[in-house]
């Protein structure tokens, strides 16, 4: 064969350190020769050998020379040669070829916009430490609860965390570091609750993972909390109770222990039950969370006010709510010298049963919405009502103005106990149920 014919076999690779020199088999006029690719001068030169052993020896020599920074460096002079040799020495422990290292640096420099590569790496390592404690979601949750209790969190808040995050830990039994945003979003979208409830779950979970970050169990920024989806809460028309509906609810809460149906829990006929919850919400505008924390020591019927402290609910400051005449009459029928005003364990369940007995559909936040609406109509003073309710004047003006008339407000604040009903100072004599 007169023409040169490259063999199809792969080239022979001779490697020394991070330098590889290739040997090509070539057939010319029926004879096989071996060509060594030599880059030591800075340009590619093919050196031919008839014997494979000789070709391998030459390739090894070239590779040794290149790995030591010789070759092209020999043609450099002064500071350029010293810089090249030093660069090769720095790269030798990494096993990365000089040309590849230069290419990677140039790419990183471009992506960083000229900023320091070292600073970028330090930032990454700070947010992504190579070693983190291996903690399960449950372990972190228990530590989180302990920290909240040590910080003075209320029993109601701890109870809420146990309920919401408790469900979350049942679904995620593995390491906290394995949980990511898509997993949390998928779980939240399958929780059986309304939009507001789902957002409450979201808030609790975010608080848990922020604790894990601060405790060093997760790298900073492990989760992008902005990407944990919020449910869209419908802001529909404010619903309120009418005076007649309130009367029926209060009447349905009263059970005579002597005439109670068989099977009625006696505990519900010997305590104040839902009465404080109903009247403090309807005639003082307290939030459910505030009522759950409210203590009898903070209700002064003689001076005519309910003190709502900053530790109750989600208000930013303490406030005093005036006690209306009808509210005073209701509270006189169940007040105690000390303790929580409402000790019902599961208020939502008790409210559903009460609503069914009274045949009055329950309205979300209906008690508080009713108080604000009727109080605005009664006083015609939005700033005053906003102080009493712990809301902003803007919120009160937007949602509650002109919902009811002044005459309807008179009727609302005239919802009183039946005429002649005996006032009981001891709740053990009071006949109220849930």
ABEGO torsion letter per residue (X at the ends): XABBBBBABBBBBBBBEABBBBBBBBBBGGBBBBBBBBAAAGBBBBBBBABAAAAAAAAAAAAAAAAAGBEAAAABBEAAAAAAAAAAAAAAAAGBBAAAAAAAAAAAAAAAGGBBAAAAAAAAAAABBABBBBBBAAAAAAAAAAAAAAAGBBAAAAAAAAAAAAAAAAABABBAAABBAAAAAAAAAABBBBAAAAAAAAAAAAAAAAAAAAAGABBBGABBAAABBBBBBBBBBBBBBBAAAAAAAAAAABBBAAABBBGBBAAAAABAEAAAAAAAAAAAGBBAAAAAABBAAABBAAAGBBBBBAABEABABBBBBBBBAAAAAAAAAABBABEBABABABAAAAAAAAAAAAGBBBBBGAAAAAAAAAAAAAAGBAAAAAAAAGBBAAAAAAAABGABBAAAAAAAAABBBBBGBBBBABAAABBBBX
